Amino acid sequence: MEKTVKDNLDYTSNIDIFAGGFGSGKSEIALNYAVDKAKYSKDLVLSDLDLVNPYFVSRDLKIMLEENGITLSAPRGEFTFGDVPHIPSEIISILNQDRNIIIDVAGDEVGSLILGYLNKYIKARPYNFYLVLNPYRPFAQDAESIIELKETLENASKLKFTGIISNPNLVEETNLETIINGHKKVEEFAKILELPVNFITVGKQFYNDVVKYYGSVVKEIKLYLRPNIL
């Protein structure tokens, strides 16, 4: 099998952006990535810019982030399209400082508008832009949908994706076959999009089996959020 997966994660970038359609698992992955990166980076900010489905709101989660040295930046109140230009004031301040920031953004028109507004601040520093794919979700089941998602975000944001995160799962119905077959599909998408797969995410119960197939690119994730949003 042709290898399309990178051998290691990049924790050196100042800015890491996670985008994906509903049910892709991007928020859970961004959260796990933040906890991991906090072990190597000081003054780390996790920014929840998914205004449609902001998940980082529970008190317990905020406490966990603080205990790991992570500052949470999340929207307050309800927003509409018209509010988008006013949302990122705190984020702009962070982006203008020498701080590490992880951004969770929706893979839709709202996400595109936000990234487009933040474009000049993001491009001024090294960044990773990850497309999170779960091939079992409606917006990621075929090449046409994936291409449309990628082009929508890239055209509006004027940022290029740097890699793909493979997150094949059927929530509680997931098994080893689900992961292996799903990842094969993601690899096919990666070739079409001409992007590398940076890592594969799996639950703890599948890690030992999946790592036998793919080695160190397999990343075990913990479900900090509700399982049904993975």
DOMARPA-682143 format. One line per 4 residues: for each residue x, y, z of N, C-alpha, C, O. Coordinates in Angstrom, 1 decimal. Example, Ala and Ser with C-alpha at 12.3 -4.5 7.8 and 13.67 -1.06 7.14 Angstrom:
13.2 -5.7 7.8 12.3 -4.5 7.8 13.2 -3.3 7.8 14.2 -3.3 8.5 ~ 12.8 -2.2 7.1 13.7 -1.1 7.1 12.9 0.0 7.9 13.4 1.1 8.0 $
# end
This chain:
0.8 -1.2 0.0 0.0 0.0 0.0 0.9 1.2 0.0 1.8 1.4 0.8 ~ 0.6 2.2 -0.9 1.3 3.4 -0.9 1.1 4.2 0.3 0.0 4.4 0.8 ~ 2.2 4.7 0.9 2.1 5.4 2.1 1.7 6.9 1.9 2.5 7.6 1.2 ~ 0.6 7.4 2.5 0.3 8.7 2.4 0.2 9.4 3.7 -0.2 10.6 3.9 $
0.7 8.7 4.8 0.6 9.2 6.1 2.0 9.7 6.6 3.0 9.0 6.5 ~ 2.0 10.9 7.1 3.3 11.4 7.7 3.6 10.7 9.0 2.8 10.1 9.6 ~ 4.9 10.7 9.2 5.4 9.8 10.3 5.4 10.5 11.7 5.6 9.9 12.7 ~ 5.1 11.8 11.8 5.1 12.5 13.1 4.2 13.7 13.0 3.8 14.2 12.0 $
3.8 14.1 14.2 3.0 15.3 14.3 3.9 16.5 14.4 5.0 16.5 14.8 ~ 3.3 17.7 14.0 4.1 18.9 14.0 3.6 19.8 15.1 2.5 20.4 15.0 ~ 4.4 19.8 16.2 4.0 20.6 17.3 4.8 22.0 17.3 4.7 22.7 18.2 ~ 5.5 22.2 16.2 6.4 23.4 16.1 5.6 24.6 15.6 6.1 25.8 15.7 $
4.5 24.4 14.9 3.8 25.5 14.3 3.1 26.4 15.4 2.7 25.9 16.4 ~ 3.1 27.7 15.2 2.4 28.6 16.1 0.9 28.5 16.1 0.3 28.7 17.1 ~ 0.4 28.2 14.9 -1.1 28.1 14.7 -1.5 26.8 14.1 -1.0 26.4 13.1 ~ -2.4 26.1 14.8 -3.0 24.9 14.3 -4.5 25.0 14.1 -5.2 25.3 15.1 $
-5.0 24.8 12.9 -6.4 25.0 12.6 -7.0 23.7 12.3 -6.5 22.9 11.5 ~ -8.2 23.4 12.9 -8.9 22.1 12.7 -10.2 22.4 12.1 -11.1 23.1 12.8 ~ -10.5 21.9 10.9 -11.8 22.2 10.3 -12.4 20.9 9.7 -11.6 19.9 9.4 ~ -13.7 20.8 9.7 -14.3 19.6 9.2 -15.8 19.7 9.3 -16.3 20.5 10.0 $
-16.5 18.9 8.5 -18.0 18.9 8.5 -18.5 18.4 9.8 -17.8 17.9 10.7 ~ -19.9 18.5 10.0 -20.5 18.1 11.2 -20.3 16.6 11.4 -20.5 15.8 10.5 ~ -19.9 16.2 12.6 -19.6 14.8 12.9 -18.3 14.3 12.6 -18.0 13.1 12.7 ~ -17.4 15.2 12.1 -16.1 14.8 11.7 -15.2 14.5 12.9 -14.3 13.7 12.8 $
-15.5 15.1 14.0 -14.7 14.8 15.2 -13.7 15.9 15.4 -12.8 15.7 16.3 ~ -13.7 17.0 14.7 -12.7 18.0 14.7 -12.5 18.6 16.1 -11.4 18.9 16.5 ~ -13.6 18.8 16.8 -13.6 19.5 18.1 -12.9 18.6 19.1 -12.1 19.0 19.9 ~ -13.2 17.3 19.1 -12.6 16.3 20.0 -11.1 16.2 19.7 -10.3 16.1 20.6 $
-10.8 16.2 18.4 -9.4 16.1 18.0 -8.6 17.4 18.4 -7.4 17.3 18.8 ~ -9.2 18.5 18.2 -8.5 19.8 18.5 -8.2 19.8 20.0 -7.2 20.3 20.4 ~ -9.2 19.3 20.8 -9.0 19.3 22.3 -7.9 18.3 22.7 -7.1 18.7 23.5 ~ -7.9 17.1 22.1 -6.8 16.2 22.4 -5.4 16.7 22.0 -4.4 16.6 22.7 $
-5.4 17.4 20.8 -4.2 17.9 20.3 -3.6 19.0 21.2 -2.4 19.1 21.5 ~ -4.6 19.8 21.7 -4.2 20.9 22.7 -3.6 20.3 23.9 -2.5 20.8 24.4 ~ -4.2 19.3 24.5 -3.6 18.6 25.7 -2.3 18.1 25.4 -1.4 18.2 26.3 ~ -2.1 17.5 24.3 -0.7 16.9 23.9 0.3 18.0 23.7 1.4 18.0 24.2 $
-0.1 19.1 23.0 0.8 20.1 22.6 1.2 20.9 23.9 2.3 21.5 24.0 ~ 0.3 21.0 24.9 0.6 21.7 26.1 1.8 21.1 26.9 2.4 21.8 27.7 ~ 2.1 19.9 26.6 3.3 19.2 27.2 4.6 19.8 26.7 5.6 19.7 27.3 ~ 4.5 20.4 25.5 5.7 20.9 24.8 5.7 22.4 24.6 6.8 23.0 24.4 $
4.6 23.0 24.8 4.4 24.5 24.5 3.9 25.2 25.7 2.9 24.7 26.4 ~ 4.4 26.3 26.0 3.9 27.2 27.0 2.9 28.2 26.4 3.0 28.5 25.3 ~ 2.1 28.8 27.3 1.2 29.8 26.9 0.3 29.4 25.7 0.3 30.1 24.6 ~ -0.4 28.3 25.8 -1.2 27.7 24.7 -2.6 28.2 24.8 -3.2 28.1 25.9 $
-3.2 28.6 23.7 -4.6 29.0 23.7 -5.4 28.0 22.8 -5.0 27.7 21.7 ~ -6.6 27.6 23.3 -7.5 26.8 22.5 -8.7 27.7 22.2 -9.4 28.2 23.1 ~ -8.9 28.0 20.9 -9.9 28.9 20.5 -11.1 28.2 19.8 -10.9 27.5 18.8 ~ -12.3 28.3 20.4 -13.5 27.6 19.8 -14.2 28.7 18.9 -14.9 29.5 19.4 $
-13.9 28.6 17.6 -14.6 29.5 16.7 -15.7 28.8 15.9 -16.1 29.2 14.8 ~ -16.1 27.6 16.4 -17.2 26.9 15.7 -18.5 27.6 16.4 -19.0 27.1 17.4 ~ -19.0 28.6 15.7 -20.1 29.4 16.3 -21.4 28.7 16.2 -22.3 29.0 16.9 ~ -21.5 27.7 15.3 -22.7 27.0 15.1 -22.9 26.0 16.2 -24.0 25.8 16.8 $
-21.8 25.2 16.5 -21.9 24.2 17.5 -20.7 24.4 18.5 -19.7 23.6 18.4 ~ -20.7 25.4 19.3 -19.6 25.6 20.3 -19.6 24.5 21.4 -20.6 24.5 22.2 ~ -18.6 23.7 21.5 -18.7 22.6 22.4 -17.9 22.8 23.7 -18.2 22.1 24.7 ~ -16.9 23.7 23.7 -16.1 23.9 24.8 -16.7 24.8 25.9 -16.1 25.9 26.1 $
-17.8 24.4 26.4 -18.5 25.3 27.3 -18.7 24.8 28.7 -19.1 25.6 29.6 ~ -18.5 23.5 29.0 -18.7 23.0 30.3 -17.7 23.4 31.3 -16.5 23.6 30.9 ~ -18.1 23.6 32.5 -17.2 24.0 33.6 -16.1 23.0 33.8 -14.9 23.4 34.0 ~ -16.4 21.7 33.8 -15.4 20.7 34.0 -14.4 20.7 33.0 -13.2 20.5 33.3 $
-14.8 21.0 31.7 -13.8 21.0 30.6 -12.9 22.2 30.8 -11.7 22.1 30.6 ~ -13.4 23.4 31.2 -12.6 24.6 31.4 -11.6 24.3 32.5 -10.4 24.7 32.4 ~ -12.0 23.6 33.6 -11.1 23.3 34.7 -10.0 22.4 34.2 -8.8 22.6 34.5 ~ -10.3 21.4 33.4 -9.3 20.5 32.8 -8.3 21.2 32.0 -7.1 20.9 32.1 $
-8.8 22.1 31.1 -7.9 22.9 30.3 -6.9 23.7 31.1 -5.7 23.8 30.9 ~ -7.4 24.4 32.1 -6.6 25.2 33.0 -5.6 24.4 33.7 -4.4 24.8 33.9 ~ -5.9 23.2 34.2 -5.0 22.3 34.8 -3.9 21.9 33.9 -2.8 21.5 34.4 ~ -4.1 21.9 32.6 -3.1 21.5 31.6 -2.4 22.7 31.1 -1.6 22.6 30.1 $
-2.6 23.9 31.7 -2.0 25.1 31.2 -2.5 25.7 29.9 -1.8 26.3 29.2 ~ -3.7 25.4 29.6 -4.3 25.8 28.3 -5.4 26.9 28.6 -6.3 26.7 29.5 ~ -5.3 28.0 27.9 -6.3 29.1 28.0 -7.4 28.9 27.0 -7.1 28.7 25.8 ~ -8.6 28.9 27.4 -9.8 28.7 26.5 -10.3 30.1 26.0 -10.6 30.9 26.9 $
-10.4 30.2 24.7 -11.0 31.4 24.2 -12.2 31.0 23.4 -12.1 30.3 22.3 ~ -13.4 31.3 23.9 -14.7 30.8 23.3 -15.7 32.0 23.1 -15.6 32.9 23.9 ~ -16.6 31.9 22.1 -17.6 32.9 21.9 -18.5 33.0 23.1 -18.8 32.0 23.8 ~ -19.0 34.2 23.3 -20.0 34.4 24.4 -21.3 34.9 23.8 -21.4 35.8 23.0 $
-22.4 34.2 24.2 -23.7 34.6 23.7 -23.9 34.0 22.3 -23.2 33.1 21.9 ~ -25.0 34.4 21.6 -25.4 33.9 20.3 -24.9 34.9 19.2 -24.9 36.1 19.4 ~ -24.5 34.3 18.1 -24.0 35.1 17.0 -24.8 34.8 15.7 -25.4 33.7 15.5 ~ -24.7 35.7 14.7 -25.3 35.5 13.4 -24.2 35.9 12.4 -23.1 36.3 12.7 $
-24.5 35.7 11.1 -23.6 36.0 10.0 -23.1 37.5 10.2 -21.9 37.8 10.0 ~ -24.1 38.4 10.5 -23.7 39.8 10.6 -22.7 40.1 11.7 -22.1 41.1 11.7 ~ -22.6 39.2 12.7 -21.7 39.4 13.8 -20.3 39.0 13.5 -19.4 39.3 14.2 ~ -20.1 38.2 12.4 -18.8 37.6 12.2 -17.6 38.6 12.2 -16.6 38.2 12.8 $
-17.7 39.7 11.6 -16.6 40.7 11.6 -16.2 41.1 13.0 -15.1 41.6 13.2 ~ -17.1 41.0 14.0 -16.9 41.5 15.3 -16.4 40.4 16.3 -16.0 40.7 17.4 ~ -16.5 39.2 15.9 -16.2 38.1 16.8 -14.7 38.0 17.2 -14.5 37.8 18.4 ~ -13.8 38.1 16.3 -12.4 37.7 16.6 -11.6 38.7 17.3 -10.3 38.6 17.2 $
-12.1 39.7 17.9 -11.3 40.8 18.5 -10.2 40.2 19.5 -9.1 40.6 19.5 ~ -10.7 39.3 20.4 -9.8 38.6 21.3 -8.8 37.7 20.6 -7.6 37.7 20.9 ~ -9.3 37.1 19.5 -8.4 36.2 18.7 -7.3 37.0 18.0 -6.2 36.6 17.9 ~ -7.7 38.1 17.5 -6.7 39.0 16.8 -5.6 39.4 17.7 -4.4 39.4 17.3 $
-6.0 39.7 18.9 -5.0 40.1 19.9 -4.0 39.0 20.2 -2.8 39.2 20.3 ~ -4.5 37.7 20.3 -3.7 36.6 20.5 -2.8 36.3 19.3 -1.6 36.0 19.5 ~ -3.4 36.4 18.1 -2.6 36.1 16.9 -1.5 37.2 16.7 -0.4 36.9 16.1 ~ -1.6 38.3 17.3 -0.6 39.4 17.1 0.5 39.2 18.2 1.5 39.9 18.1 $
0.3 38.3 19.1 1.3 38.1 20.1 2.0 36.8 19.8 1.6 36.0 18.9 ~ 3.1 36.6 20.5 3.9 35.4 20.2 3.4 34.2 21.1 4.1 33.8 22.0 ~ 2.2 33.8 20.8 1.5 32.7 21.5 1.1 31.6 20.6 0.9 31.8 19.4 ~ 1.0 30.4 21.1 0.6 29.3 20.4 -0.9 29.1 20.5 -1.5 29.2 21.6 $
-1.6 29.0 19.3 -3.0 28.9 19.4 -3.5 27.8 18.5 -3.0 27.5 17.4 ~ -4.5 27.1 19.0 -5.2 26.0 18.3 -6.6 26.5 18.0 -7.3 26.8 19.0 ~ -7.1 26.4 16.8 -8.4 26.9 16.4 -9.3 25.8 15.9 -8.9 25.1 15.0 ~ -10.4 25.7 16.5 -11.5 24.8 16.1 -12.5 25.6 15.3 -13.2 26.5 15.9 $
-12.7 25.3 14.0 -13.6 26.1 13.2 -14.5 25.2 12.4 -14.1 24.2 11.9 ~ -15.7 25.7 12.1 -16.7 24.9 11.4 -16.3 24.8 9.9 -15.8 25.7 9.3 ~ -16.5 23.6 9.3 -16.2 23.4 7.9 -17.4 23.8 7.1 -17.9 23.0 6.3 ~ -17.8 25.0 7.2 -19.0 25.5 6.4 -18.8 27.0 6.1 -17.7 27.5 6.2 $
-19.9 27.6 5.6 -19.8 29.0 5.2 -19.3 30.0 6.3 -18.6 30.9 6.1 ~ -19.8 29.7 7.5 -19.5 30.5 8.7 -18.0 30.3 9.0 -17.3 31.3 9.2 ~ -17.5 29.1 9.0 -16.1 28.9 9.2 -15.2 29.6 8.1 -14.2 30.1 8.5 ~ -15.7 29.5 6.9 -15.0 30.2 5.8 -14.9 31.7 6.0 -13.8 32.3 5.8 $
-16.0 32.3 6.5 -16.0 33.7 6.7 -15.0 34.1 7.8 -14.3 35.1 7.7 ~ -15.0 33.3 8.9 -14.1 33.6 10.0 -12.7 33.5 9.6 -11.9 34.4 9.9 ~ -12.3 32.4 8.9 -10.9 32.3 8.5 -10.5 33.4 7.5 -9.4 33.8 7.5 ~ -11.4 33.7 6.6 -11.1 34.8 5.7 -10.8 36.1 6.4 -10.0 36.9 6.0 $
-11.6 36.4 7.5 -11.4 37.6 8.2 -10.0 37.6 9.0 -9.4 38.6 9.1 ~ -9.6 36.4 9.4 -8.4 36.2 10.2 -7.2 36.0 9.3 -6.1 35.8 9.8 ~ -7.4 35.9 8.0 -6.3 35.4 7.0 -5.0 36.1 7.2 -4.0 35.5 7.4 ~ -5.0 37.4 7.2 -3.7 38.2 7.3 -3.0 38.0 8.6 -1.7 38.0 8.6 $
-3.7 37.7 9.6 -3.1 37.4 10.9 -2.5 36.0 11.0 -1.4 35.8 11.6 ~ -3.2 35.1 10.4 -2.7 33.7 10.4 -1.5 33.5 9.5 -0.6 32.9 9.9 ~ -1.6 34.1 8.3 -0.5 34.0 7.3 0.8 34.6 7.8 1.9 34.4 7.2 ~ 0.7 35.5 8.8 1.9 36.2 9.3 2.8 35.3 10.1 3.9 35.6 10.5 $
2.3 34.1 10.5 3.0 33.1 11.3 2.9 31.7 10.8 2.0 31.5 10.0 ~ 3.8 30.8 11.2 3.8 29.4 10.7 2.4 28.8 11.1 2.1 28.9 12.3 ~ 1.8 28.1 10.2 0.5 27.5 10.6 0.3 26.1 10.0 0.9 25.8 8.9 ~ -0.5 25.3 10.6 -1.0 24.0 10.0 -2.5 24.2 9.9 -3.2 24.7 10.8 $
-3.0 23.7 8.8 -4.4 23.8 8.5 -4.9 22.3 8.2 -4.7 21.8 7.1 ~ -5.6 21.7 9.2 -6.0 20.3 9.0 -7.4 20.1 8.6 -8.3 20.8 9.2 ~ -7.7 19.3 7.7 -9.0 18.9 7.3 -9.3 17.5 8.0 -8.7 16.5 7.6 ~ -10.3 17.5 8.9 -10.6 16.3 9.6 -11.7 15.6 8.9 -12.8 16.1 8.6 $
-11.5 14.3 8.5 -12.4 13.5 7.8 -12.9 12.3 8.5 -12.0 11.5 8.9 ~ -14.2 12.1 8.6 -14.8 10.8 9.0 -15.6 10.4 7.8 -16.7 10.9 7.6 ~ -15.1 9.4 7.1 -15.8 8.9 5.9 -17.2 8.3 6.1 -17.9 8.0 5.1 ~ -17.6 8.2 7.3 -18.9 7.6 7.6 -19.9 8.7 7.9 -21.1 8.4 8.1 $
-19.5 9.9 7.8 -20.5 11.0 8.0 -20.9 11.6 6.6 -20.2 11.5 5.6 ~ -22.1 12.2 6.6 -22.7 12.6 5.3 -21.9 13.5 4.4 -21.9 13.4 3.2 ~ -21.1 14.4 5.0 -20.3 15.4 4.3 -19.0 14.9 3.9 -18.2 15.7 3.3 ~ -18.7 13.6 4.1 -17.4 13.1 3.8 -17.4 11.7 3.2 -16.4 11.0 3.3 $
-18.5 11.3 2.5 -18.6 10.0 2.1 -18.2 9.8 0.6 -18.1 8.6 0.1 ~ -18.0 10.9 -0.1 -17.6 10.7 -1.5 -16.7 11.9 -1.9 -16.6 12.9 -1.2 ~ -15.9 11.6 -3.0 -14.9 12.6 -3.4 -15.5 13.9 -3.7 -14.9 15.0 -3.4 ~ -16.7 14.0 -4.4 -17.3 15.2 -4.7 -17.5 16.1 -3.5 -17.3 17.3 -3.5 $
-18.0 15.5 -2.5 -18.3 16.3 -1.2 -17.0 16.8 -0.6 -17.0 17.9 -0.1 ~ -16.0 15.9 -0.6 -14.7 16.3 0.0 -14.1 17.5 -0.8 -13.6 18.4 -0.2 ~ -14.1 17.4 -2.1 -13.5 18.4 -2.9 -14.3 19.7 -2.7 -13.6 20.8 -2.6 ~ -15.6 19.7 -2.6 -16.4 20.9 -2.4 -16.1 21.5 -1.0 -15.9 22.7 -0.9 $
-15.9 20.7 0.0 -15.6 21.2 1.3 -14.2 21.8 1.3 -14.1 22.9 1.9 ~ -13.3 21.2 0.7 -11.9 21.8 0.7 -11.9 23.1 -0.1 -11.3 24.1 0.4 ~ -12.5 23.1 -1.2 -12.5 24.3 -2.0 -13.3 25.5 -1.4 -12.9 26.6 -1.5 ~ -14.4 25.2 -0.7 -15.1 26.2 0.0 -14.3 26.9 1.1 -14.3 28.1 1.1 $
-13.6 26.1 1.9 -12.8 26.7 2.9 -11.5 27.4 2.4 -11.2 28.4 2.9 ~ -10.9 26.8 1.4 -9.7 27.4 0.9 -9.9 28.7 0.1 -9.2 29.6 0.3 ~ -11.0 28.7 -0.6 -11.3 29.9 -1.4 -11.7 31.1 -0.6 -11.3 32.2 -0.8 ~ -12.5 30.8 0.5 -13.0 31.9 1.3 -11.9 32.3 2.3 -11.8 33.5 2.6 $
-11.1 31.4 2.8 -10.1 31.8 3.8 -8.8 32.2 3.1 -8.0 32.9 3.8 ~ -8.6 31.9 1.9 -7.3 32.1 1.2 -6.1 31.5 1.9 -5.0 32.0 1.9 ~ -6.4 30.3 2.6 -5.4 29.5 3.2 -5.5 28.1 2.6 -6.5 27.7 2.2 ~ -4.3 27.5 2.5 -4.3 26.2 1.9 -4.2 25.1 3.0 -3.4 25.3 4.0 $
-4.9 24.1 2.9 -4.8 22.9 3.8 -3.4 22.4 3.7 -2.8 22.3 2.7 ~ -2.9 22.0 4.9 -1.5 21.4 4.9 -1.6 19.9 5.1 -0.6 19.2 4.9 ~ -2.7 19.4 5.5 -2.8 17.9 5.8 -4.2 17.5 6.1 -5.1 18.3 6.4 ~ -4.4 16.2 6.2 -5.7 15.5 6.6 -5.5 14.7 7.8 -4.5 14.1 8.1 $
-6.5 14.7 8.7 -6.6 13.9 9.8 -7.7 12.8 9.6 -8.8 13.2 9.3 ~ -7.3 11.6 9.6 -8.3 10.5 9.4 -8.9 10.1 10.7 -8.2 9.6 11.6 ~ -10.2 10.2 10.8 -11.0 9.9 12.0 -12.2 8.9 11.7 -13.3 9.3 11.9 ~ -11.9 7.7 11.1 -13.0 6.8 10.7 -13.6 6.2 11.9 -13.0 5.4 12.7 $
-14.9 6.4 12.2 -15.6 5.8 13.3 -17.1 5.9 13.1 -17.6 6.7 12.4 ~ -17.8 5.0 13.8 -19.3 4.9 13.8 -19.7 5.0 15.3 -20.7 4.4 15.7 ~ -19.0 5.9 16.0 -19.2 6.1 17.4 -19.3 4.7 18.2 -18.3 4.0 18.1 ~ -20.4 4.4 18.9 -20.4 3.2 19.7 -20.4 1.9 18.8 -20.2 0.8 19.4 $
-20.7 2.0 17.5 -20.7 0.9 16.7 -19.4 0.6 16.0 -19.3 -0.3 15.1 ~ -18.4 1.4 16.3 -17.1 1.2 15.7 -16.4 -0.1 16.1 -16.5 -0.5 17.2 ~ -15.8 -0.7 15.1 -14.9 -1.9 15.4 -13.7 -1.7 14.5 -13.5 -0.8 13.8 ~ -12.8 -2.7 14.6 -11.5 -2.6 13.9 -11.7 -2.5 12.4 -11.1 -1.8 11.7 $
-12.7 -3.3 11.9 -13.0 -3.3 10.4 -13.5 -1.9 10.0 -13.1 -1.4 8.9 ~ -14.3 -1.3 10.9 -14.7 0.1 10.6 -13.6 1.0 10.4 -13.6 1.8 9.4 ~ -12.6 0.9 11.2 -11.4 1.8 11.2 -10.6 1.6 10.0 -10.2 2.5 9.2 ~ -10.2 0.3 9.7 -9.4 -0.1 8.6 -10.0 0.3 7.3 -9.4 1.0 6.4 $
-11.3 0.0 7.1 -12.0 0.3 5.8 -12.2 1.8 5.6 -12.0 2.3 4.5 ~ -12.5 2.4 6.7 -12.7 3.9 6.7 -11.4 4.6 6.3 -11.4 5.6 5.5 ~ -10.3 4.2 6.9 -9.1 4.8 6.6 -8.6 4.6 5.2 -8.0 5.5 4.6 ~ -8.9 3.5 4.6 -8.6 3.2 3.2 -9.3 4.3 2.3 -8.7 4.8 1.4 $
-10.5 4.6 2.7 -11.3 5.6 2.0 -10.7 7.0 2.1 -10.6 7.7 1.1 ~ -10.2 7.3 3.3 -9.6 8.6 3.6 -8.3 8.7 2.7 -8.0 9.7 2.2 ~ -7.6 7.6 2.7 -6.3 7.6 1.9 -6.6 7.9 0.4 -5.9 8.5 -0.3 ~ -7.7 7.3 -0.1 -8.2 7.6 -1.5 -8.5 9.1 -1.7 -8.1 9.7 -2.7 $
-9.2 9.7 -0.7 -9.5 11.1 -0.7 -8.2 11.9 -0.7 -8.1 12.9 -1.4 ~ -7.2 11.5 0.1 -6.0 12.2 0.3 -5.2 12.3 -1.1 -4.6 13.3 -1.4 ~ -5.2 11.2 -1.8 -4.6 11.2 -3.1 -5.3 12.1 -4.1 -4.6 12.8 -4.9 ~ -6.6 12.2 -4.1 -7.4 13.1 -4.9 -7.1 14.5 -4.6 -6.9 15.4 -5.5 $
-7.0 14.8 -3.3 -6.8 16.2 -2.8 -5.3 16.6 -2.8 -5.0 17.7 -2.7 ~ -4.5 15.6 -3.1 -3.0 15.8 -3.1 -2.5 16.4 -1.7 -1.8 17.3 -1.7 ~ -3.0 15.8 -0.7 -2.6 16.1 0.7 -2.2 14.9 1.5 -2.7 13.8 1.2 ~ -1.2 15.1 2.4 -0.8 14.0 3.2 -1.8 13.7 4.3 -2.5 14.6 4.8 $
-1.9 12.5 4.8 -2.6 12.2 6.0 -1.6 12.3 7.2 -0.7 11.5 7.3 ~ -1.9 13.2 8.1 -0.9 13.5 9.1 -1.0 12.5 10.3 0.0 12.1 10.8 ~ -2.2 12.1 10.6 -2.3 11.0 11.6 -3.7 10.4 11.6 -4.7 11.0 11.0 ~ -3.9 9.3 12.2 -5.1 8.5 12.3 -5.5 8.5 13.8 -4.7 8.2 14.6 $
-6.8 8.9 14.0 -7.2 8.9 15.4 -8.1 7.7 15.8 -9.0 7.4 15.0 ~ -7.9 7.1 16.9 -8.7 6.0 17.3 -8.9 6.1 18.9 -8.1 6.7 19.6 ~ -9.9 5.4 19.3 -10.2 5.3 20.8 -9.2 4.3 21.4 -8.5 3.5 20.7 ~ -9.0 4.4 22.7 -8.1 3.6 23.5 -8.2 2.2 23.2 -7.3 1.4 23.1 $
-9.5 1.7 23.1 -9.8 0.3 23.0 -9.3 -0.3 21.6 -9.2 -1.5 21.5 ~ -9.0 0.6 20.7 -8.6 0.1 19.3 -7.1 0.4 19.1 -6.6 -0.1 18.1 ~ -6.5 1.1 19.9 -5.1 1.6 19.6 -4.1 0.5 19.4 -3.5 0.5 18.3 ~ -4.0 -0.5 20.2 -3.1 -1.6 20.1 -3.2 -2.4 18.8 -2.2 -2.8 18.2 $
-4.5 -2.6 18.4 -4.7 -3.3 17.1 -4.4 -2.5 15.9 -3.8 -2.9 15.0 ~ -4.8 -1.2 15.9 -4.6 -0.3 14.7 -3.2 0.0 14.5 -2.7 0.2 13.4 ~ -2.4 0.2 15.6 -1.0 0.6 15.5 -0.2 -0.5 14.8 0.9 -0.3 14.3 ~ -0.7 -1.8 14.9 0.0 -2.9 14.2 -0.1 -2.7 12.7 0.8 -3.1 11.9 $
-1.1 -2.0 12.2 -1.3 -1.7 10.8 -0.5 -0.5 10.3 0.1 -0.5 9.3 ~ -0.5 0.6 11.1 -0.1 1.9 10.7 1.1 2.5 11.5 1.6 3.5 11.1 ~ 1.5 1.8 12.6 2.6 2.3 13.3 2.4 3.6 14.1 1.3 3.9 14.6 ~ 3.4 4.4 14.1 3.4 5.6 15.0 2.5 6.7 14.6 2.3 7.7 15.3 $
1.9 6.6 13.4 1.0 7.7 12.9 -0.4 7.6 13.6 -1.2 8.5 13.5 ~ -0.6 6.5 14.3 -1.9 6.3 15.0 -1.9 7.1 16.3 -0.9 7.0 17.1 ~ -2.9 7.9 16.5 -3.0 8.7 17.7 -4.2 8.3 18.5 -5.3 8.4 18.0 ~ -4.0 7.9 19.7 -5.1 7.6 20.6 -5.7 8.8 21.2 -5.0 9.7 21.6 $
-7.0 8.9 21.1 -7.7 10.1 21.6 -8.7 9.7 22.7 -9.2 8.6 22.8 ~ -8.8 10.7 23.6 -9.7 10.5 24.8 -11.0 11.3 24.5 -10.9 12.4 23.9 ~ -12.2 10.8 24.8 -13.4 11.5 24.6 -13.7 12.4 25.7 -14.3 12.0 26.7 ~ -13.3 13.6 25.6 -13.6 14.7 26.6 -15.0 15.2 26.4 -15.6 15.6 27.4 $
-15.5 15.2 25.2 -16.8 15.7 24.9 -17.8 14.6 24.8 -17.4 13.4 25.0 ~ -19.0 14.9 24.4 -20.0 13.8 24.3 -19.6 12.9 23.1 -19.3 13.4 22.1 ~ -19.7 11.6 23.3 -19.3 10.6 22.3 -20.0 10.8 21.0 -19.5 10.5 19.9 ~ -21.3 11.3 21.0 -22.0 11.4 19.7 -21.6 12.6 18.8 -22.2 12.7 17.7 $
-20.6 13.4 19.3 -20.2 14.4 18.4 -18.9 14.0 17.7 -18.3 14.8 16.9 ~ -18.3 12.9 18.0 -17.1 12.4 17.4 -17.4 12.0 16.0 -16.5 11.6 15.3 $
# end
